[in-house]
Amino acid sequence: MPSQIALIHRGCPAAHTNWRIRIDSRVPWSNGNTMPNPLSKAIAAAASILLLCLPLAAQEQGLWRASNSTAKSITGDIALSDEKLNINFVTFTMVKVRSLEKAELGAAFDADTNVPGAGNLFRLNVPAARKFLHKNSLCGAEDTEWMATYTTGRSLRIAFFSGEKPPVFTLSAISDSTDLCGVFEYIR
């Protein structure tokens, strides 16, 4: 009688990457017939959801080419990882504060909230004295304290903010904000 879930090993026992899980799509019934395995559909659905969510979390990581005039004249190309932002060969530590809601992304980046995309708010510290391309800084005479990201497809938008308090992401707050330093655009 075959089992519902079988662990299949291919190759050397020490190579953990060669282990695979096989879920039989049909399981035996007591009368000798088979019936659909209820676990196969549940596990397939869970795996699909996991695979759809993973790219959103890692979408902003990697190398990005400056695509708008602001990014080209101040930062040039950048690199993002889980905890680091690299601008012009200088690395800054950052901490993810939270994910941004669709309405917040729309307010901060004038984005269409019906288009698939994701964004996050990060805390970082880029001193005002740090100069990048053409002797420009991110926020003029103020330290850069916050970074909001918005990724969709192969594009990334970043808004940098000064000020100790987290930015408020509503249309009125963004339009009246003196802490918004600029919006920078990048592509892959």
N, C-alpha and C positions, 0 to 999 in steps of 0.2 A: 504494500500500500504506500504510494508516494506521499511525502509530507507536503504541507501547505507552503512552507518556506524552506528552502534549501540553501545552505552555504556552500558555494562552489569555489574550489581553489584551483588555480592554474599556475604552474611554475613552482618556484622554490618556496618552502614554508616560511622562510625568513623575509620574503618580499611581501610586505603587507599590501602593496598596491595591486597585487594580482588577485586579491580576494574579490569575489562578486557575489551578490545576493540574487537568487533566482526565486521568483514568486510564481508558483504554478497557477495558471489561469483557471484550471478546473481541479476540483478535489473529489476524491471518491466518496460515494454515499454508501450507506449500509447495505443496500440491495444490489450493489455491484455497478450501478450507474454512476455518472459523475454529475456534479453541479458546479455552477460558477463559484469561484473563490471570492467571498466578500472582501477579503483583505486586499486582493490585487487592485480593485478599483480605488479603495481608500488610500492605499500607499501611492498609487499612480497620481491621484489628485494632490496629495500632500507634496510629492516630489515636484509636480508641475508648479505649484504655488511657490515652493522654495526656489526653484530655478528662475521664476519670473521676478522674485524679489531681490535675488543676489545682484543682478546687474545694476539695479538702482543704487544700491549701497556703494558699489565700487565705481560708479560711473564717473565721478569727478577726479578719481586718482589717475596719475600718469602725467605725461608731457603734453603741454598745450602751447600752440603757436598764437602769438598776439594777432588779433584780426581787426580791431578798431584803432583809430588814431590815438586814443588815450593810452591803450595798452602798448602800442608800438612806440610811443614817445616816452613812456615812464617805466614800464616793467620789462618790456620785451617778452620773450617766451618764458613760461613758468613751468614748474613741476609740483604736483600735489601728491602727498601720501597720507596715510592715516593721521599722522601727528606732525607733519612738516609741510611747510610752504617754502619753495625755493624760487627766489627772484634774483636774476642776474648773479648767480653763483653764491648767493648769501641765503642761508637757511634760517627759518624762523619756526619755533615750536608753536603749535596751535592745538586747541582742545575743542572738540565738538560739544556745543552747548545743547542743541536740539535740532530736530528736523523742522523745516518751515512748511506751513500749510499752503494749499493752492492759492487762497486769497492773499496771503502774505507775499507769495512769489509774484502774483499779479501786480500788487502795489509796488514792490521794490524794483521790479524789472520790467514793468509795463508788459507783462507776459499774458498770453492768452491762457486762461485757466482750463480750457478744454483740451489743450495740447499735452500729451504725456511728458512729464519731466519731474525732477525732484530737486530739492535744495536744502541747505543746512546753514545754521548759524554757528560760527566758530569764534572763540576768544583767542586773541594773539596780541603781541606787543611788537610793533615796528616803530622804533624811535624816529622822531621827526628829523633828527640829525642824519639818519641813514639816507644817502642819495643813491639813485639808480641811474638809468640812462639819461643823458643830457643834463646831469646834476639835478634831476627832479626827485621830489619825495612824494609819498603816497597821499599825505594829508596836509601838505604845506608845513606850517609851523607847529602842528599838533601831532601827537603820537597816534598811530593807528591802533585801535583797541579791538575792533570787531570786523569780521569778514562774513558776508552772506554769499552763498553760491547758488547757482541755478543751472542745472544741466538738462539739456534736451537734445537727443540725437548725438551728433558729433560736435556740439557747441557748448561752451561754458561761459557764463556771465558771473562776474564777481563784483560785489559792491563793498567798498571799504568804508568804515565809519570810525570817527574819533569819539571821545567821551567815555566816561567810566560806566555809565548806565547802558544796558542793552538797547539797541534801536527798536523802535516801535514800527511794525510793518503794516501801516494803513496808508491809504492814499493821501489823506490830509497830513499825517505825521511825516511821511517821506517828503512831500512837497514843501513843508515848513521846516524841515530839518536843517540845522546848521552843521550837524555832525556827519552828513553824507559827504564823503571825499570824492567819490567818482564811481562810475560803473565801467568796468573793463571787460572786453570780450575776447574770447579765445576759441580756436577750432583745433580739431585733431587732423 
